[in-house]
Amino acid sequence: MPKDSGTHGARALVTGAGGGLGRQIAIDLAMRGVDVAVADLNEKGVDETIALCASSKARLLPVIGDLTADDGPENAVRKVVGAWGGLDILVNNAGYGGIERFLEMTAGLWDRTLAVNVKALALMTAAAGRVMAEQKSGRIVNITSPASRMALPNYTAYAASKAAVDSITRSAAITLAPLGVTVNSVAPGMMDTEMQRSTEAVLARLEGRNDVDAFLDERTRRVPIGRRAEITEVSATVIWLALDAPAYITAERLNASGGLDRD
């Protein structure tokens, strides 16, 4: 990381930054003076995110491609290093979640979920880790979920993939700790994102609930703090780990779930 406050001059890559939480993280990093590579499969979403960051003084780099391709993670990291000479921060935010009843699960759902949430994240972490190891500095933040610790029969592939993210985070952290690189994760609570809305709509349908608003209210009441997370609150947690947290913190899972994840 740069030797000043760890902000101006830092170079970040945020995956899944074409919308939702990833977009907010990219914006917040840019507003802190961090140069941000905005990675997503959705070119329109990338362009919109970059436009929202335009008022910052940060350099912005579009990285458009499929991270589930065999060379996708390596190409993304290579593009950032080619443009800026290195990489200081990686936020693995790209994710996929599909709803299927446990006894009706399909290979297609498992393949897509594991490709995005596990394989791409692991290979991206390794690709960025190699660059950061050479620099003897860097920070990686993975987005996990309270689902990784829950029994969710209609959401099993997603929950299992996030349990894998927890495992990858610990393994990467131990590998990179002697090389000056930290690896941590953030577990967001329920947020008002497109992915959250679409997921809950399908869950309501599977449970035979016609009153979606009532269904959402019931789910919200499960959160001990009594409300859903603001995207800006979760982003602030990621930013803290990426920029402000002591360098001694690694292999940690930081819950930003309002108490939904109680462990």
C-alpha positions in Angstrom: 0.0 0.0 0.0 1.2 3.6 -0.5 3.0 4.9 2.5 0.8 7.9 3.2 -2.8 7.4 4.5 -3.2 4.3 2.3 -5.7 6.1 0.1 -4.4 8.4 -2.6 -2.3 6.5 -5.1 -3.7 3.1 -4.1 -4.9 0.9 -7.0 -8.0 -1.2 -6.6 -9.9 -3.8 -8.6 -13.5 -4.4 -7.7 -15.4 -7.3 -9.3 -19.1 -7.2 -9.8 -18.9 -3.4 -9.8 -21.5 -2.9 -12.6 -24.2 -2.4 -10.0 -25.4 -3.0 -6.4 -22.8 -3.3 -3.6 -19.9 -3.5 -6.0 -20.8 -0.2 -7.6 -21.1 1.5 -4.2 -17.7 0.1 -3.1 -16.1 1.4 -6.4 -17.7 4.9 -5.8 -16.6 5.0 -2.2 -13.0 4.0 -3.0 -12.8 6.6 -5.8 -14.1 9.3 -3.4 -11.2 8.3 -1.1 -8.7 9.0 -3.9 -8.2 5.4 -4.8 -7.8 4.5 -8.5 -10.5 1.9 -9.3 -10.7 -0.8 -12.0 -14.4 -1.5 -12.4 -14.8 -5.1 -13.4 -18.1 -6.7 -14.6 -19.5 -8.7 -17.4 -22.1 -6.0 -18.0 -20.5 -3.3 -20.1 -23.4 -0.9 -19.6 -23.2 -1.3 -15.9 -19.5 -0.6 -15.9 -19.9 2.6 -17.9 -22.6 3.7 -15.5 -20.4 3.1 -12.5 -17.5 4.9 -14.0 -19.8 7.9 -14.7 -20.9 7.9 -11.1 -17.2 8.1 -10.0 -16.4 10.9 -12.5 -16.5 13.6 -9.8 -13.6 12.0 -8.0 -9.9 12.6 -8.8 -9.3 8.9 -9.1 -8.2 7.1 -12.3 -10.9 4.7 -13.5 -10.4 1.7 -15.7 -13.1 -0.5 -17.2 -12.4 -4.2 -17.0 -15.1 -6.1 -19.0 -15.0 -9.8 -19.2 -16.2 -13.2 -17.9 -14.4 -14.1 -14.7 -15.5 -17.7 -15.0 -13.4 -18.2 -18.1 -10.2 -20.1 -17.5 -8.1 -17.0 -18.1 -10.7 -14.4 -16.9 -9.2 -13.6 -13.5 -5.6 -13.6 -14.7 -6.6 -11.3 -17.6 -8.4 -8.9 -15.3 -5.4 -8.6 -13.0 -3.0 -8.3 -15.9 -5.0 -5.4 -17.4 -4.8 -3.5 -14.1 -1.1 -4.1 -13.7 -0.5 -3.2 -17.3 -2.3 0.1 -16.9 -1.1 1.1 -13.4 2.0 -0.9 -12.7 0.6 -2.8 -9.7 -2.4 -3.7 -7.6 -3.0 -2.7 -3.9 -6.6 -3.7 -3.3 -8.8 -6.5 -4.6 -12.5 -6.7 -3.6 -14.0 -10.0 -4.7 -17.7 -8.9 -4.9 -19.0 -10.6 -8.0 -21.6 -13.2 -7.0 -24.5 -15.3 -8.3 -27.4 -16.7 -6.4 -30.2 -18.9 -7.7 -33.2 -20.4 -5.9 -34.2 -24.1 -6.3 -35.8 -26.5 -3.9 -33.3 -28.9 -2.4 -34.9 -32.0 -4.0 -35.2 -30.2 -7.4 -31.7 -28.8 -7.7 -30.1 -28.9 -11.1 -26.5 -29.3 -12.3 -26.8 -26.0 -14.2 -27.5 -24.0 -11.0 -24.6 -25.6 -9.2 -22.2 -25.1 -12.1 -23.0 -21.4 -12.4 -22.9 -20.7 -8.7 -19.6 -22.5 -8.1 -18.0 -21.0 -11.2 -18.8 -17.4 -10.1 -18.7 -17.6 -6.4 -15.9 -20.1 -5.8 -13.7 -20.8 -8.8 -13.5 -17.2 -10.1 -13.0 -15.8 -6.6 -10.2 -18.3 -5.8 -8.4 -17.7 -9.0 -8.8 -14.0 -8.8 -7.4 -14.1 -5.3 -4.4 -16.1 -6.4 -3.7 -13.9 -9.4 -3.9 -10.7 -7.4 -2.0 -12.4 -4.6 1.0 -13.1 -6.8 1.2 -9.4 -7.8 0.8 -8.3 -4.2 3.4 -10.8 -2.9 6.0 -9.3 -5.3 5.1 -5.8 -3.9 5.2 -7.1 -0.3 1.9 -5.3 0.3 -1.8 -5.5 -0.5 -5.2 -6.1 0.8 -7.9 -8.5 -0.4 -11.5 -8.4 0.8 -14.0 -11.1 -0.1 -17.7 -10.8 0.1 -19.2 -13.8 1.9 -22.7 -14.2 3.5 -24.5 -15.2 6.7 -25.9 -17.9 4.4 -22.7 -19.8 4.7 -23.6 -20.7 8.3 -27.3 -21.4 7.8 -29.5 -24.3 6.7 -31.2 -23.0 3.6 -32.9 -25.8 1.6 -34.1 -23.5 -1.2 -30.7 -21.7 -1.4 -28.3 -24.6 -0.8 -25.9 -23.9 -3.7 -25.4 -20.3 -2.7 -25.0 -21.1 0.9 -22.4 -23.8 0.1 -20.5 -21.5 -2.2 -20.2 -18.8 0.5 -19.0 -21.5 3.0 -16.3 -22.1 0.4 -15.5 -18.4 0.3 -14.9 -18.5 4.0 -12.5 -21.4 3.5 -10.7 -19.7 0.6 -10.3 -16.5 2.7 -8.6 -18.4 5.5 -6.3 -20.3 3.2 -5.3 -17.2 1.2 -4.7 -15.2 4.4 -2.3 -17.8 5.8 -0.5 -18.1 2.5 0.0 -14.4 2.0 0.5 -13.3 5.6 4.3 -13.7 5.6 4.3 -11.6 2.3 2.7 -8.5 3.7 -0.8 -9.1 2.2 -4.0 -9.3 4.3 -7.1 -11.3 3.3 -10.4 -10.8 5.1 -14.1 -11.0 4.3 -17.3 -9.2 4.9 -20.7 -10.9 5.5 -23.4 -8.4 4.6 -26.9 -8.5 5.9 -30.1 -8.1 3.9 -29.6 -5.2 1.5 -31.9 -3.6 -1.0 -30.0 -4.7 -4.1 -31.3 -6.2 -7.4 -29.9 -9.6 -6.4 -31.6 -9.5 -3.0 -35.0 -8.4 -4.5 -35.0 -11.0 -7.2 -34.0 -13.8 -4.8 -36.7 -12.9 -2.2 -39.3 -12.7 -4.9 -38.5 -16.3 -5.9 -38.4 -17.5 -2.3 -41.8 -16.0 -1.7 -43.2 -17.8 -4.7 -41.7 -21.2 -3.6 -43.2 -20.7 -0.2 -46.6 -20.0 -1.7 -46.6 -16.4 -0.4 -48.7 -14.0 -2.5 -48.2 -11.0 -0.2 -44.5 -10.3 -1.0 -44.4 -7.2 1.2 -45.6 -9.1 4.2 -43.0 -11.8 3.4 -40.3 -9.2 3.3 -41.4 -7.7 6.5 -41.2 -11.1 8.2 -37.7 -11.6 7.0 -36.6 -8.2 8.1 -37.9 -8.9 11.6 -35.4 -11.7 11.8 -32.6 -9.1 11.9 -31.9 -8.3 15.6 -31.1 -4.6 14.9 -34.6 -4.3 13.4 -33.9 -3.2 9.8 -32.2 -4.0 6.6 -28.6 -2.9 5.9 -28.0 0.2 3.8 -25.6 -0.5 0.9 -23.5 2.4 2.1 -23.1 0.7 5.5 -21.8 -2.5 4.0 -19.5 -0.6 1.6 -18.1 1.3 4.6 -17.2 -2.0 6.2 -15.4 -3.1 3.1 -13.6 0.2 2.8 -12.4 0.0 6.4 -10.8 -3.4 5.7 -9.3 -2.2 2.4 -7.9 1.1 3.6 -8.1 1.7 7.4 -7.9 -1.5 9.3 -4.6 -2.3 11.1 -2.3 -4.4 9.0 -2.3 -7.0 11.8 -5.9 -8.0 10.9 -6.1 -11.0 8.5 -8.0 -14.2 8.1 -11.0 -12.5 9.7 -14.7 -12.5 8.8 -16.4 -9.2 9.6 -20.2 -9.4 10.0 -22.1 -6.4 8.7 -25.5 -8.1 9.2 -27.2 -6.3 12.0 -26.8 -9.3 14.2 -28.3 -11.8 11.7 -25.0 -13.6 11.7 -24.6 -14.1 15.5 -21.4 -16.1 15.6 
